[in-house]
């Protein structure tokens, strides 16, 4: 199975987890998904009042320079560990 198909399956699986992951894990999933699908974060940092947006932006920005294929594999591995 190709990496893209495994990634797509992991994305689907992430929505069917028996238990909701903690916020830190959710941020990691979000960041790995964004890095895997869009590459480096080139968006403007959200304003001070948007705390959730800033947390997401920061988590994604920390992965800057990570190869999208590596991010996809890390996403797959993380979802597998949560099952």
FENVENZI-V570781 format. One record per residue. RES is the residue in one letter. SS is DSSP state (helix for helix, strand for strand, loop for the rest). Layout:
RES_SS / RES_SS
This chain:
X_loop / X_loop / X_helix / X_helix / X_helix / X_helix / X_helix / X_helix / X_helix / X_helix / X_helix / X_helix / X_helix / X_helix / X_loop / X_loop / X_loop / X_loop / X_loop / X_loop / X_loop / X_loop / X_helix / X_helix / X_helix / X_helix / X_helix / X_helix / X_helix / X_helix / X_helix / X_helix / X_helix / X_helix / X_helix / X_helix / X_helix / X_helix / X_loop / X_loop / X_loop / X_loop / X_loop / X_loop / X_loop / X_loop / X_loop / X_loop / X_loop / X_loop / X_helix / X_helix / X_helix / X_helix / X_helix / X_helix / X_helix / X_helix / X_helix / X_helix / X_helix / X_loop / X_loop / X_loop / X_loop / X_loop / X_loop / X_helix / X_helix / X_helix / X_helix / X_helix / X_helix / X_helix / X_helix / X_helix / X_helix / X_helix / X_helix / X_helix / X_helix / X_helix / X_loop
